[in-house]
Amino acid sequence: SIKIKLKAIKSAEIVGESNQLQQMFKNIIDNSIKYAEKKSLLLIELKNFKNNSFILTFKDKGKGIPNSLIPRLTERFYRVPNVKVKNIEGTGLGLAIVKHIVMRHGAKFKMSSILGQGTTTTIIFKRK
């Protein structure tokens, strides 16, 4: 019941391994959907950014994550310790994989969150 909206520039080329990039997108979207509120929106935006790069953001409307836990989200097997999300299946590897794929592609990865409002995942890619 999650709506996905894509707002993107007309053309953006990412030089890299297609399968890895697809896995990265799948993992981020999967997490966003898992933790979003029912009947909410996942906004995916791709925009031009400074210094000959572009920025890709995924904004969900979930419960949010405490800022103190955000640095741990890309650790292997780490899952946010929250009783209400324990029924969500997962291994805790998704964002660790994302981080490594981002690094292999010379991009930058960032997450931010506001409790009760949602989480934003940001990737900044250099232009071809």
C-alpha positions, 0 to 999 in steps of 0.5 A: 500500500506504499506509493512510490513517486519518482522525480528525476532529471532527464538523463544521468549516467552512472558508470559501474556494475549494473547488477551491483547498482540494481542490488543497491537500489533494490535494498534501499527501496526494500528497506523504505517499504518495510519500515514506512507507514501504511498508505504512505509515500516513498519519494525517489528524487534524482537531481543535478548537484554541485561540483559535476555530480548528481544526488539521489535521495529516497525519502520515506514516511516511516517511524524514523530512526534515533540519530544515535543509531544511524552510524550503526545501520551499515554494520553487517547484521545490525538491526534497530533494536525496536520491539515493534519492528521485530516481526519484519524479516531481514538479516541486517545485511541490506544497508551494509551491502549498499554502503560497499556498493556505493564505495565501489562506485566512488559515491558518497552515502548518507542517512538522516532521520527524524523520529515520527517523520521518516528517513532519507537515504542520500547517494551522491554520484560523480558524473561520467 
